[in-house]
Each structure stands twice: as C-alpha cells, then as structure tokens.
Amino acid sequence: MKKKKVGRKFGREKAQRKALLKSLTRELFVREKIKTTEGKAKEALPIVENIITKAKKGDLHSRRILLESFDKKVVKKIIEDVAPRYKEKSGGYARVIKLGQRKSDGAKMANLELIKNK
C-alpha cells in the first residue's frame, strides 16, 4: 500500500533542501523574524523548535551540536539570548503567520517569527 511522503521537496535535491532550511533557521535566529513562503516556513518551524530545545540545556554538548550547523556568533546568540527567554516554556517558541499571496507569482507568503516572552 502506498503511503504519503512526509516533507516538502521544493524542487531541490537533498543537499540543497538541507542548505535552504539551514539558512532559513540561521536568518531567523539573527533577525528573529523572516518573511518567506508558507511551505518553507512550515518546514523550518520544527527545526527551529528542536534547536531551541537543545540550546536550553546550555551545556558543552549542546553547544558543540549547534556549532556543527551554525557559526560561533549565531550559536552564542542562540544560547545566551534566545534560549533563556524560553526556560519555563516546554514548546511553541516560534510561529507562522500567514500573509496572503505574493503579487508576482501568487506564492503563499508567511512570517516566521520567534515568540516574545514577557
């Protein structure tokens, strides 16, 4: 029986998809809000959640895991600025806000942003 495949391909090969999602997550942590297509935002959301969960531990092991994907400056921001905001929270660190269609090609657009804690 044929099963539904999980995940979007974006018309790219595996390495290109991985690089796309890596750059999206990096820019989200640098800018804390990005505007992208709805599909890309939905695919990046669980990756962002996982990264913040790892960064909340703040130990050497989690820092080394993050350094495999990001440079030192971004890892420092994630561990020292972003992760402490969500110490009491167990999930839901980012959200996707739908914006409507892009005029040029009609692609569905969305904002991917980190939730501000008070």
C-alpha positions as CSV (number, residue, x, y, z in Angstrom):
1,M,0.0,0.0,0.0
2,K,1.4,3.4,-1.0
3,K,2.0,5.8,1.9
4,K,2.0,9.5,1.9
5,K,5.5,11.0,1.9
6,V,6.3,13.4,4.7
7,G,8.0,16.8,4.0
8,R,8.3,19.1,1.0
9,K,10.9,18.8,-1.7
10,F,10.9,22.4,-3.0
11,G,12.1,21.2,-6.4
12,R,15.6,20.7,-4.9
13,E,17.9,17.8,-4.2
14,K,18.5,16.7,-0.6
15,A,21.7,18.8,-0.1
16,Q,20.1,21.9,-1.5
17,R,17.0,21.4,0.7
18,K,19.2,21.0,3.8
19,A,21.1,24.1,2.9
20,L,17.9,26.1,2.4
21,L,16.4,25.1,5.7
22,K,19.8,25.7,7.5
23,S,20.0,29.3,6.0
24,L,16.3,30.0,6.9
25,T,16.9,28.9,10.5
26,R,20.1,30.9,10.7
27,E,18.4,34.1,9.5
28,L,15.5,33.6,11.9
29,F,17.9,33.5,14.9
30,V,19.8,36.5,13.6
31,R,16.8,38.7,12.7
32,E,14.1,37.0,14.9
33,K,11.5,37.4,12.1
34,I,11.7,36.5,8.5
35,K,9.3,36.7,5.6
36,T,9.2,33.6,3.3
37,T,6.8,31.2,1.5
38,E,4.3,29.4,3.6
39,G,5.7,25.9,2.8
40,K,9.3,26.9,3.7
41,A,8.1,28.4,7.0
42,K,6.2,25.3,7.9
43,E,9.2,23.1,7.1
44,A,11.6,25.3,9.1
45,L,9.4,25.5,12.2
46,P,10.1,22.1,13.8
47,I,13.8,22.5,13.1
48,V,13.8,25.9,15.0
49,E,11.8,24.3,17.9
50,N,14.4,21.5,18.1
51,I,17.3,23.9,18.1
52,I,15.9,26.0,20.9
53,T,15.1,22.9,22.9
54,K,18.8,21.8,22.6
55,A,20.1,25.3,23.4
56,K,18.0,25.5,26.6
57,K,20.3,22.9,28.2
58,G,23.2,25.3,27.6
59,D,25.9,22.7,28.2
60,L,29.0,22.0,26.2
61,H,27.4,19.1,24.3
62,S,24.5,21.1,23.1
63,R,26.9,24.0,22.1
64,R,29.0,21.5,20.0
65,I,25.9,20.1,18.3
66,L,24.8,23.6,17.3
67,L,28.4,24.5,16.2
68,E,28.1,21.8,13.5
69,S,25.3,23.8,11.8
70,F,26.0,27.4,12.7
71,D,28.9,29.7,13.2
72,K,30.1,30.9,16.7
73,K,28.3,34.2,16.6
74,V,24.9,32.6,15.9
75,V,25.4,29.8,18.5
76,K,26.3,32.4,21.1
77,K,23.2,34.4,20.3
78,I,21.0,31.3,20.4
79,I,22.4,30.0,23.8
80,E,22.8,33.4,25.6
81,D,19.9,35.5,24.2
82,V,17.2,33.3,22.6
83,A,17.1,30.1,24.8
84,P,16.9,31.8,28.2
85,R,13.7,33.5,27.2
86,Y,12.0,30.1,27.0
87,K,13.3,28.4,30.2
88,E,9.9,27.9,31.6
89,K,8.2,27.1,28.3
90,S,8.2,23.5,27.0
91,G,7.5,24.2,23.4
92,G,5.9,26.7,20.9
93,Y,8.9,29.0,20.6
94,A,8.1,30.2,17.1
95,R,5.0,30.8,15.0
96,V,4.0,31.0,11.3
97,I,1.7,33.9,10.4
98,K,0.1,33.7,7.0
99,L,0.2,36.8,4.9
100,G,-1.6,36.1,1.7
101,Q,-0.3,35.7,-1.9
102,R,2.8,37.4,-3.4
103,K,1.8,39.6,-6.4
104,S,4.5,38.4,-8.8
105,D,3.9,34.7,-8.9
106,G,1.0,34.1,-6.5
107,A,3.0,32.2,-3.9
108,K,1.5,32.0,-0.4
109,M,3.7,34.1,1.9
110,A,4.1,33.9,5.7
111,N,6.1,35.4,8.5
112,L,8.2,33.0,10.7
113,E,9.0,34.7,14.0
114,L,10.2,33.8,17.4
115,I,7.6,34.4,20.1
116,K,8.4,37.2,22.5
117,N,8.1,36.2,26.2
118,K,7.2,38.8,28.8
